[in-house]
């Protein structure tokens, strides 16, 4: 719970800074980049969580990674977070910032998972359906998962629609495990 509060507080500070500089869109792109790098790079997370590695080295790593890819405001903020010994929270802070950004722009994050890649027309149709249901603009995150066997799952705004064959097979298995047939002999 404490990490959540830390993430939210730093994200709010970044959001207010970006709003004052009128750079919310640019900082949101930067936050997406930092979030992806932190999510996909386990070694980086190990370095950030290691208290033996000096703060100057962590700042040098952040600078080397993001100097040419993020705005100056974001770079200064990332260095500030490292100086405050919160580098381990970078992924959470950027996630919280993106949540605040979406909320301010009346956008909802929706996750669509299917077995095969989805066409552009299908993505637009899903966005339209979710937008009509929620009354908000939709940012669609498309994933592939072969474990679904077929069909799709759609998650948005604490709702989940599961039309996958995997789930249907599991329901059938549970139904057959219940022995409703009773012998009369």
C-alpha angles and dihedrals in degrees: 000000000000092000089053091056091047091051093048094047094050091043091052090050091051091045092053092047091050091047092051090050091041090234101120094125094048092046089049090056089048091049090052090053094048090046093052093047092049092046096050101037113073094174091057091053090050090052092048093050094046109100092195093067109088123244091240091058091050091050089050090052092049091047093049092047101045110018096102096033107051136050122267091250092055092045092053090047093050090051090048091053090051092048089053088054093245098117090118087064097055095107092048093046093051091046090051091047091052090050090052091046093051091047091052092049093044091242126144125207113230126185119209117189124187140156096246134035114279124232124238093251092053092049091052090049092051091048090050094050093048091045091053091048097047102028090229136103114265132231105195121208108196120201136174124222122174091196090076089073089207141337123047147261125226122197125186138145094357090310127114128193111193115193096157125133090227091064092045091051090050091051091050091049091052091047092052092046089061104081102217092166112093120192114235095200 
